[in-house]
């Protein structure tokens, strides 16, 4: 079965309605997807690519190092910026908030990629722990925002973690996969962490996420979930 052809004109029209932050995320995803030797076609007339020549194309830090660096920068107010007023007198998110959301998206996708490729039977616990700890740093940031702390981001309205735009139907199952690996011998801790994540970020779809946790749980973990 072939995929239906996409109307590029309609896509362009949709893009023109998106916010600056959404366009930034799309641009960063596009840069990751296209070959390096084609970057000049995409952004060569906007970014001085010659100035970036010779720099390493892949991060030398581990995933967890990057997550910690991002967490520390956000908590220190690095991404905070006053809400801006556009030429129509409407409030818009600051460039810092847009940068936060884009970096959050990039690093969260790295977690998802790691959980999809590295969570294999017999995996050494350190890799699973690294991905889990990275997920939990991002969750802590969202929790901090939802507690009403306003030193991290400045939203145009009463913002919350919903404004960061996390796809929990993808993220929570990947997180549960890491939990199942790292808490293989502790079913009660696995269940506690699953319950906490669902209550904070997916309570409206609890049964769906419980099923996702059971799908990756070992026998003891599955029994512990059923007892809740």
N, C-alpha and C positions, 0 to 999 in steps of 0.2 A: 504494500500500500504506500503510495507516494504522498509526501507532505504537500498540502495545498500551497500554491504560490503566494508569497507575501507581497502585498501592495506597498511598494516602497514609498509612494507618494503619501499614502495614509499614515505610514510609520513616521515620516518626516513631519507631517501635520501634528501627530501626537507628541513628538519630541518637542515641538515648539510650544506646547502647553505645560511642559514640565518645569519644576523649580530648578534653580541653579544647583542645589545640592544633588538632586536626582541626576542631572546631566553630568556632574562631576563623577558620580559613581559609575555611570555608563562609560565615560571616557576612560577611567582607570581600568575597568574591566576590558575595554577594547584594546588598551595598550598591552595587557597581559596575553590577549588572545592572538594578536597578529604577529608575524615574524618581525624580528628587530630591524631587518633591512627594509621593511616597509613602513617604519614609523614616520619617516619623512613625509610620506603621502598623507598620513592621518593628521599629524600635528606640526610638520616642519615649518609652516608659515605662522605658527603661534608660539612655538618653543624653540629656543636656540639649542639644537641638538648637538652642535659641535662642542658646546661647553660641557656636555655630559660624557663625551667620548673618553674612553679609558677607565671609567668607573666600573666597578663590578656590577654585572647585570643581575646577580642573585644575592639575596641578603646573606651576610656571613653570620648573623645572629641566629640562634635557635628560635623556634616558634615561641617558646615560653619567654625567652629574653625580650623578644619584640612585644609580646603581650604585657610584660611587666613594665617595659619602657613606656608604652602607650598608657597604661593604667596610671603610672606615676605622673606622667605629663598632664593627663586629664585632671587628676585630683589636685594638681598644683595650679590649675587654672590656665594651662597653656592654650586651651581651645576656647576659653571664654572670650566673648566679644559682645559689645552692646548691640541690642536689636537695632537694625537699620530702618530708615524711612525712605521708601523709594520715591520716584518723581510723581507718583500719583497719591502720595500721602499715606500709603499703606505700610504696615510693619512687615519686615522680612527678617528671616534668620540671618545671623551674622555669618561672615565668611568662615569664622572659627568654628561655628556650629556645623556648617556644611562640611568642613574639613574633618571634624570629629566623626560625623556620620559616615563619610567616605572611608576613613581609616578603620573605623569599626567594621564596616562591611568587608574591607579587604582582609583584615586579620581573621574575622569570623569565617570567611571562605577558606582561609588557610587551615583553620581547625577542621572544617568540614572535609576538605580534601585529605587531610591527614587521617581522619577517622575512617574515611572511605577506603583508603589504600593500605593503612598500616595496622588496623585492628584485625589481625589474622590469628588463627589458633597458634599458640606457642609463642606469641609475641612477648618479648621481655617487658616487664612491667614499667620500665622507665619511660618508654615511648607513650604508652597509654596514660601514664601519670602526667606527662608533659602536656598532652592534648587536654586532658581533664582539667588540669590546673589553669590552662589558658582559658578554657570555657568559663571556669568559675571566676576568673578575674573580670571577664566581660560581664558576667551576671552581677558581680559586685558593683560594677560601675552603674548598671541599670538600676539596681536596688538603691544605690546612693541617690540617683536622680529622683526616683519615685518617693524617696523619703523627704523630698522637698528642699534638698540642698541645691542652692543656685550658683555655686561657685564653679561648677563644671561647665555648664552650658547656659546660654540665654535664649530661650525660645520666644517667639513672637507672641504667643498666648501662654496659657497655663500648660506647659509642656510636661510630658512624661516619657517613660521608656517607649511608649507606643510611637513616638515621633522619630525614634531611631530606625524603625521599620524592619525589625527582625522577623524572619519567616520561621516561627516556632515549630511549624509542622515538619520542617527539615532539621532545625537545630536541636530540638529536644531529643528526637530519636538518636541522633549522632552522639549527643552527650550521654544518653543512657548506655550506648554501646561502650563508651569509655568507662562508665561506672561499673558495668558488668565485668569488665576486664580487671579493673583495679580493686574491686571489692568482691572478687571471686570467692573468697573464704569468709566473707562477712555479709551474709544476706540481710541482716537487720540494718546495717549501715547503708547498703545498696537501696533498700526500701525507703529509709529515712531521706536519703538524698533525692530519690525519685519523687517522693511526696512533696518535698520542699520546692523542687523546681516546678512541678505542676501547679502547686498552690500559688506560686509567685508569678508564673508566666504563661500558664496554660489551663487555668482552672475551668474555663468555659468549655473545654474539650477533654475533661479528665478521663473519661472512658477510652477515648482515642489514644491518649498518651500512656495510660496504663497498659493497653494492648501493645504499644510500641516497646515499652519496657519489658514486658513478658517475652516479646519476640527475640530479645537478645540475652535474656536472663538464663543462668544455669538452673538446674533443678531446684536447688535450695533457695535461690533468689526468687524463683517463680512461686514457690510455696509461701515464702514470706510475704510476697505481694498479695496473694490470695487471702491471707489472714487479716489484711487491713480492712 
